[in-house]
Amino acid sequence: MASTAPAANHPYFNWQFGLLCISNFLFASSYSMMIPELPGYLTRLGGAEYKGLIIALFTLMAGISRPFSGKLTDTVGRVPVMVFGSLVCVICSLLYPVLTSVAGFLLLRFFHGFSTGFKPTATSAYGADVVHESRRGEALGALSIGYTVGMSLGPLAGSTLVQLFSYNVMFYASSAAALGSVVILYNIRETLPNPQRFSPRILQISRNEVFEKTAVKPAIIMLLLAFSTGCTLTLVPDLTEAVGGHNKGLFFGFYTAVSLLMRIAAGKSSDRKGRIAVLIYSSLGMALAMALLAFANSLPVLLLSAAIFGCSWGMNGPTIAAWTVDLCLPENRGRAVASMYIALEAGIGSGAYFSALIYGNRHDHFMYAFLLPATLALIAFCLLLKWNKKTPGSLIS
């Protein structure tokens, strides 16, 4: 099949690409602005003992929906799948003020996971469509900037809205941001050649469509490194207090800022040096960041770890996404990206669960909880070294 990829010197950052970045920003802002406030909201509903399900249910549905979003991305089109993901945020955000029982809230969290199960899958496939493979890492790094900024500013905006107004105002603002994402997507051209009309039979997933075989290596690395994210999301707020920090979001602010600065630079680097070569350094950085957290006894050490963690994920995100797309056929891009995201969600979910289990609300257990993801990052480092020796200098390996 003849390649439909743009030429290497074809500019990818055009009006359409810019619109997609803005859509990413609004989408990420929509669902992330709730995250810091949902535990308090659930407590008000009388479900304090179910706080652990706030992220778990959301992530579970995101993982379940990935094979379907991947297949739909490769058949119906990139834009319809992105629109559906954003519409889920619009509807769920409007329903939170209506379903005010604990059961209703938890049911909404489960179905809200459809949003991240669909939108990022199609977005990554779209980004890969519009750029030559020699600049794929750079483009996906640029595409993720809007998402990263939304994830950074969303929680701040959500907490401010709750403090100044109410939870319901925050939910309505979340819905409005997602609606803005949908409106923008209707102005974006489809990039899938010959998209099909939707029919229920497309949702029939065979065994070989659940996971794209070519994505195995990127998925393994993503799983091992994403464990660290689940661990930090769960334990860093308590660790921040333990070392004398008054703002529990300080680590995440530092990490997000550094990650944002690294995105485009890392993408360009992986286009020149190779995906595995960049991931070797980033996995080693992840191991170092987790080791520092294991022995952190002061705020400066905590922030140093945040900076290294941000550097690592700034390289990991666009590089693993580009590597995943490199290895698959163009017609399987959606399924391959979905497979990579399944590994991401499995890593975050297992990291959150096992780190909390090890920690057990005992400060003297921080060391053991953080040394586990450090060890997994070192395993990723060793695997990457092994794979790099087989095909030295290769872009995709």
Secondary structure, DSSP 8 states (H G I E B T S, - for coil): -------TTS---SHHHHHHHHHHHHHHHHHHTTTTTHHHHHHHHT-GGGTTHHHHHHHHHHHHHHHHHHHHHHHT-HHHHHHHHHHHHHHHHHHTTT--SHHHHHHHHHHHTHHHHHHHHHHHHHHHHTS-GGGHHHHHHHHHHHHHHHHHHHHHHHHHHHHHT-HHHHHHHHHHHHHHHHHHHTTS---SSS-----GGGG---GGGTS-GGGHHHHHHHHHHHHHHHHHHHHHHHHHHHTT-S-TTHHHHHHHHHHHHHHHHHHHHHHHH-HHHHHHHHHHHHHHHHHHHHT--SHHHHHHHHHHHHHHHHHHHHHHHHHHHHHS-GGGHHHHHHHHHHHHHHHHHHHHHHHHHHHTT-GGGHHHHHHHHHHHHHHHHHHHHHHHHHSTT-S--
